[in-house]
Amino acid sequence: MAEPGFWNDQEAAQKLIAENNVLKEKRDSFQKLEKALEDEETAVELLKMEPDPDLQADTEKELEDLKEAFHQYELNLLLSGEYDGHNALMEIHPGAGGTEAMDWGNMLLRMYQRYCDAHGLKFEVNNFEPGDEAGLKSASIRISGKNAYGLLKSEHGVHRLVRISPFDSAKRRHTSFASVEVIPEVDDFINIEIDPKDLRIDVYRSSGAGGQHINKTSSAVRITHIPTGIVTTSQAQRSQFQNRDTAMNEMRAKLFHLEEEKKRKEKAALKGEQLDIAWGSQIRSYVFHPYSMVKDHRTNYETADVNGVMDGKLDPFIYAYLQWRLSQENPD
């Protein structure tokens, strides 16, 4: 940064500063933990020489705080993927099963909103298509904040629900599925070239809530990338231009993700690796009946606190996934 001409390229300079700040935060956190550990070791030695109930109570509390701080530090180290620090774009699509599946999609939407609210992440619904009777047909969400993609990438896949359906008059047990797609939002430093001739842009009236202006004007935007068939939509903003920008930003992210997946598969083929079926595979089961359990099929982590999970308590699942992912990338 002290080199002459550092600021000649503003974008490159800002990117380097951002990278430097991340590294500096990791170093400072490590040094703070190291100092705290030394202090606690000293306190424990003092207690061994001269027991003191008040000092012991304080030390036990400080050790618990240190344990939590270490856990957060470890989590930050696990969030070291290339795009973990990016915002996340999420889509939820119910599987076959009519109203029951649509309601399950809406339950997942609520679960992620509760998680984001508890972790200081901004949760913006760009597009919401309501179900015929209840729930949703599809939803696209932008989640912004520190490590948004790194935290939520564990949710990419198919989620399975088993419960007594409230929509079944015979009170039978139903199994429903919903797919959740999570990709990183691309930033200005990533160049994605899109030929305008490859895009079809449609405008239409919004179908969801949003006031008279949104519902009475053709402000919603749908963009189709003709070569790949990828479609993005936005209807949350009042302005057609704002919705177009939102849909275009999501299109850039999807095309970038598609290219990254292609490279990953080519690299794996050269190495002779067996690829996991990330899209379309069942990653987690939520059982409400005949017993209560949520189980992740990749990590085998499970809990009986179904209500807690549906209220957004996903931290243990996310932490287990990040550890599992690290073990997959570094089997030795």
C-alpha positions as CSV (number, residue, x, y, z in Angstrom):
1,M,0.0,0.0,0.0
2,A,3.0,2.3,0.5
3,E,4.2,1.7,-3.0
4,P,4.0,4.7,-5.4
5,G,1.0,4.4,-7.8
6,F,-0.9,2.1,-5.4
7,W,-4.1,4.1,-6.0
8,N,-3.7,4.3,-9.7
9,D,-6.0,1.3,-10.0
10,Q,-8.9,2.1,-7.6
11,E,-10.6,-1.2,-7.9
12,A,-7.5,-3.3,-7.4
13,A,-6.5,-1.1,-4.5
14,Q,-9.9,-1.5,-2.8
15,K,-9.8,-5.3,-3.3
16,L,-6.3,-5.5,-1.8
17,I,-7.3,-3.4,1.2
18,A,-10.4,-5.7,1.8
19,E,-8.1,-8.8,1.7
20,N,-5.7,-7.2,4.0
21,N,-8.4,-6.3,6.5
22,V,-9.6,-9.9,6.6
23,L,-6.1,-11.2,7.3
24,K,-5.5,-8.5,9.9
25,E,-8.8,-9.5,11.7
26,K,-7.7,-13.1,11.8
27,R,-4.3,-12.2,13.2
28,D,-5.7,-9.8,15.8
29,S,-8.2,-12.4,16.9
30,F,-5.5,-15.0,17.3
31,Q,-3.3,-12.7,19.4
32,K,-6.3,-11.8,21.6
33,L,-7.1,-15.5,22.2
34,E,-3.5,-16.2,22.9
35,K,-3.3,-13.5,25.5
36,A,-6.6,-14.6,27.1
37,L,-5.4,-18.2,27.3
38,E,-2.2,-17.1,29.1
39,D,-4.3,-15.1,31.6
40,E,-6.5,-18.0,32.3
41,E,-3.5,-20.4,32.8
42,T,-2.1,-17.9,35.3
43,A,-5.5,-17.8,37.2
44,V,-5.6,-21.6,37.3
45,E,-2.1,-21.8,38.8
46,L,-3.0,-19.2,41.4
47,L,-6.1,-21.3,42.4
48,K,-4.0,-24.4,42.7
49,M,-1.7,-22.5,45.2
50,E,-4.4,-20.7,47.1
51,P,-8.1,-21.7,46.5
52,D,-10.4,-18.7,46.4
53,P,-14.2,-19.2,45.7
54,D,-14.7,-15.8,44.1
55,L,-11.6,-16.2,41.9
56,Q,-12.7,-19.7,40.9
57,A,-16.2,-18.5,39.9
58,D,-14.7,-15.7,37.8
59,T,-12.2,-18.0,36.2
60,E,-14.9,-20.6,35.3
61,K,-17.0,-17.9,33.6
62,E,-14.0,-16.5,31.8
63,L,-13.1,-20.0,30.6
64,E,-16.6,-20.4,29.2
65,D,-16.3,-17.1,27.4
66,L,-12.9,-18.1,26.0
67,K,-14.4,-21.4,24.8
68,E,-17.1,-19.5,22.9
69,A,-14.5,-17.1,21.5
70,F,-12.4,-20.0,20.3
71,H,-15.4,-21.6,18.6
72,Q,-16.1,-18.3,16.7
73,Y,-12.4,-18.1,15.7
74,E,-12.5,-21.7,14.4
75,L,-15.7,-21.0,12.5
76,N,-14.1,-17.9,10.8
77,L,-11.1,-20.1,9.8
78,L,-13.5,-22.7,8.3
79,L,-15.1,-19.9,6.3
80,S,-12.0,-19.5,4.1
81,G,-13.5,-20.5,0.8
82,E,-12.9,-18.2,-2.2
83,Y,-16.5,-16.9,-2.2
84,D,-17.5,-17.5,1.5
85,G,-17.3,-13.7,2.2
86,H,-19.8,-12.9,-0.6
87,N,-23.5,-12.2,-0.3
88,A,-25.8,-15.2,-1.1
89,L,-28.6,-15.7,-3.6
90,M,-31.1,-18.3,-2.6
91,E,-34.0,-19.9,-4.4
92,I,-36.6,-22.2,-2.9
93,H,-38.8,-24.5,-5.1
94,P,-41.3,-27.0,-3.8
95,G,-41.3,-30.5,-5.2
96,A,-44.3,-32.5,-6.3
97,G,-47.0,-32.8,-3.7
98,G,-49.3,-29.8,-4.3
99,T,-50.3,-27.6,-1.3
100,E,-48.4,-29.7,1.2
101,A,-45.1,-29.2,-0.7
102,M,-45.8,-25.5,-1.2
103,D,-46.4,-25.1,2.5
104,W,-43.1,-26.8,3.2
105,G,-41.3,-24.4,0.9
106,N,-42.8,-21.5,2.9
107,M,-41.7,-23.1,6.1
108,L,-38.2,-23.2,4.9
109,L,-38.4,-19.5,3.8
110,R,-39.4,-18.6,7.4
111,M,-36.7,-20.8,8.9
112,Y,-34.0,-19.0,6.9
113,Q,-35.4,-15.6,7.7
114,R,-35.3,-16.4,11.4
115,Y,-31.7,-17.6,11.0
116,C,-30.7,-14.4,9.2
117,D,-32.5,-12.2,11.8
118,A,-30.6,-13.8,14.6
119,H,-27.2,-13.4,12.9
120,G,-27.5,-9.8,11.6
121,L,-27.9,-10.8,8.0
122,K,-30.1,-8.8,5.7
123,F,-32.9,-11.0,4.2
124,E,-34.5,-9.5,1.0
125,V,-37.2,-11.4,-1.0
126,N,-36.6,-10.4,-4.6
127,N,-39.4,-12.6,-6.0
128,F,-42.3,-14.5,-4.3
129,E,-44.8,-16.5,-6.2
130,P,-47.6,-17.6,-3.8
131,G,-49.1,-21.1,-3.8
132,D,-52.7,-21.6,-5.0
133,E,-54.0,-22.4,-1.5
134,A,-51.1,-21.9,0.8
135,G,-47.3,-21.6,0.8
136,L,-45.3,-20.7,-2.2
137,K,-44.5,-21.9,-5.7
138,S,-41.1,-20.3,-5.8
139,A,-39.1,-17.6,-4.0
140,S,-35.8,-15.9,-4.7
141,I,-33.9,-14.2,-1.9
142,R,-30.8,-12.1,-1.5
143,I,-29.0,-12.5,1.8
144,S,-26.3,-9.9,2.5
145,G,-23.9,-9.5,5.4
146,K,-20.6,-11.0,6.7
147,N,-19.9,-14.5,5.3
148,A,-23.5,-14.8,4.1
149,Y,-22.6,-17.3,1.4
150,G,-20.1,-19.2,3.5
151,L,-22.7,-19.7,6.3
152,L,-25.6,-20.7,4.0
153,K,-23.9,-22.8,1.3
154,S,-24.6,-25.8,3.5
155,E,-28.3,-25.5,2.7
156,H,-27.9,-26.2,-1.1
157,G,-29.8,-29.3,-1.9
158,V,-33.1,-31.1,-1.3
159,H,-34.9,-30.9,2.0
160,R,-37.4,-33.6,3.0
161,L,-40.3,-33.2,5.4
162,V,-42.3,-36.0,7.1
163,R,-45.4,-34.9,9.0
164,I,-49.2,-35.3,9.5
165,S,-50.5,-33.0,6.8
166,P,-52.8,-30.2,8.1
167,F,-54.3,-30.2,4.5
168,D,-55.3,-33.8,4.7
169,S,-58.8,-34.4,6.2
170,A,-57.9,-38.0,6.9
171,K,-54.8,-36.9,8.9
172,R,-52.4,-39.1,7.0
173,R,-48.6,-38.8,7.1
174,H,-47.1,-37.1,4.1
175,T,-43.6,-36.8,2.8
176,S,-42.7,-33.6,1.0
177,F,-39.7,-32.2,-0.7
178,A,-38.3,-28.8,-1.6
179,S,-35.1,-27.8,-3.3
180,V,-32.9,-25.0,-2.0
181,E,-30.3,-23.4,-4.3
182,V,-27.6,-21.2,-2.8
183,I,-25.0,-19.5,-4.9
184,P,-22.6,-16.6,-4.2
185,E,-23.4,-13.1,-5.5
186,V,-20.7,-11.9,-7.8
187,D,-19.1,-8.6,-7.3
188,D,-17.7,-5.9,-9.6
189,F,-14.2,-7.5,-9.5
190,I,-15.6,-10.6,-11.4
191,N,-16.1,-9.9,-15.0
192,I,-19.0,-11.8,-16.6
193,E,-19.6,-11.1,-20.3
194,I,-23.2,-11.5,-21.4
195,D,-24.2,-10.9,-25.0
196,P,-27.4,-8.8,-24.9
197,K,-28.6,-10.8,-27.9
198,D,-28.7,-13.9,-25.7
199,L,-31.2,-12.3,-23.3
200,R,-35.0,-12.1,-23.5
201,I,-36.5,-9.5,-21.1
202,D,-40.2,-9.6,-20.2
203,V,-42.1,-7.2,-18.0
204,Y,-45.3,-8.0,-16.2
205,R,-47.5,-7.1,-13.3
206,S,-46.4,-8.3,-9.9
207,S,-48.6,-11.0,-8.3
208,G,-47.6,-10.7,-4.7
209,A,-48.1,-8.1,-2.0
210,G,-46.5,-4.7,-2.4
211,G,-49.2,-2.0,-2.6
212,Q,-51.2,-0.6,-5.4
213,H,-48.3,0.8,-7.3
214,I,-46.5,-2.6,-7.6
215,N,-49.7,-4.5,-8.4
216,K,-51.1,-2.1,-11.0
217,T,-48.0,-1.3,-13.1
218,S,-45.8,-3.6,-15.2
219,S,-42.8,-3.3,-12.9
220,A,-41.9,-7.0,-12.5
221,V,-39.0,-8.2,-14.7
222,R,-38.2,-11.7,-16.0
223,I,-34.9,-12.3,-17.8
224,T,-34.2,-15.4,-19.8
225,H,-30.7,-16.4,-20.9
226,I,-31.6,-18.2,-24.2
227,P,-28.4,-20.4,-24.6
228,T,-28.7,-21.9,-21.1
229,G,-32.4,-21.5,-20.4
230,I,-31.6,-19.8,-17.0
231,V,-34.4,-17.6,-15.8
232,T,-34.3,-14.8,-13.2
233,T,-37.1,-12.7,-11.9
234,S,-37.6,-9.7,-9.6
235,Q,-40.8,-8.0,-8.5
236,A,-39.9,-6.7,-5.0
237,Q,-39.0,-3.2,-6.1
238,R,-41.3,-0.3,-7.1
239,S,-39.3,0.5,-10.2
240,Q,-39.0,-1.6,-13.3
241,F,-35.4,-0.4,-13.6
242,Q,-34.6,-1.6,-10.0
243,N,-36.2,-4.9,-10.7
244,R,-34.2,-5.2,-13.9
245,D,-30.9,-4.5,-12.1
246,T,-31.8,-7.1,-9.4
247,A,-32.7,-9.8,-12.0
248,M,-29.6,-9.0,-14.0
249,N,-27.3,-9.2,-11.0
250,E,-28.8,-12.7,-10.2
251,M,-28.3,-13.7,-13.9
252,R,-24.6,-12.8,-13.7
253,A,-24.2,-14.8,-10.5
254,K,-26.0,-17.9,-12.0
255,L,-23.9,-17.8,-15.2
256,F,-20.7,-17.4,-13.2
257,H,-21.8,-20.4,-10.9
258,L,-22.5,-22.5,-14.0
259,E,-19.0,-21.8,-15.4
260,E,-17.4,-22.6,-12.0
261,E,-19.3,-25.9,-11.8
262,K,-18.2,-26.8,-15.3
263,K,-14.5,-26.2,-14.3
264,R,-14.9,-28.2,-11.1
265,K,-16.3,-31.2,-13.0
266,E,-13.6,-31.0,-15.6
267,K,-10.9,-30.9,-12.9
268,A,-12.5,-33.8,-11.0
269,A,-12.7,-35.9,-14.2
270,L,-9.0,-35.3,-14.8
271,K,-8.3,-36.5,-11.3
272,G,-10.7,-39.5,-11.6
273,E,-12.7,-38.3,-8.7
274,Q,-16.3,-39.4,-8.0
275,L,-18.4,-36.2,-7.9
276,D,-21.1,-35.8,-5.2
277,I,-24.6,-35.2,-6.6
278,A,-25.1,-31.8,-4.9
279,W,-28.2,-30.8,-6.8
280,G,-31.2,-33.0,-6.6
281,S,-29.8,-35.0,-3.7
282,Q,-31.6,-35.3,-0.3
283,I,-29.3,-33.5,2.2
284,R,-31.5,-33.2,5.3
285,S,-34.7,-34.8,6.7
286,Y,-37.1,-33.0,9.0
287,V,-39.4,-35.6,10.8
288,F,-42.4,-34.3,12.7
289,H,-44.2,-37.6,13.0
290,P,-44.1,-40.4,14.3
291,Y,-41.1,-38.9,16.2
292,S,-39.2,-35.6,16.2
293,M,-35.8,-35.4,14.5
294,V,-33.9,-33.3,12.0
295,K,-30.9,-35.2,10.5
296,D,-28.3,-34.0,8.0
297,H,-27.4,-37.0,5.7
298,R,-24.0,-35.7,4.8
299,T,-22.6,-35.1,8.3
300,N,-25.0,-37.4,10.3
301,Y,-25.6,-34.5,12.7
302,E,-29.1,-34.8,14.2
303,T,-31.3,-33.2,16.8
304,A,-34.7,-33.8,18.3
305,D,-35.3,-30.0,18.6
306,V,-37.5,-29.7,15.5
307,N,-39.2,-26.5,16.7
308,G,-35.8,-24.9,17.4
309,V,-34.5,-25.7,13.9
310,M,-37.6,-24.4,12.3
311,D,-37.1,-21.2,14.3
312,G,-33.7,-20.8,12.7
313,K,-31.4,-22.6,15.0
314,L,-29.1,-23.9,12.3
315,D,-25.7,-23.2,13.8
316,P,-24.9,-26.8,14.7
317,F,-25.8,-28.0,11.2
318,I,-23.7,-25.3,9.6
319,Y,-20.7,-25.9,11.8
320,A,-20.9,-29.7,11.2
321,Y,-21.2,-29.2,7.5
322,L,-18.1,-26.9,7.4
323,Q,-16.0,-29.4,9.3
324,W,-17.3,-32.2,7.0
325,R,-16.5,-30.2,3.9
326,L,-13.0,-29.6,5.1
327,S,-12.5,-33.3,5.7
328,Q,-13.7,-34.0,2.2
329,E,-11.3,-31.5,0.7
330,N,-8.4,-32.7,2.9
331,P,-9.0,-36.4,3.5
332,D,-5.5,-36.9,5.0
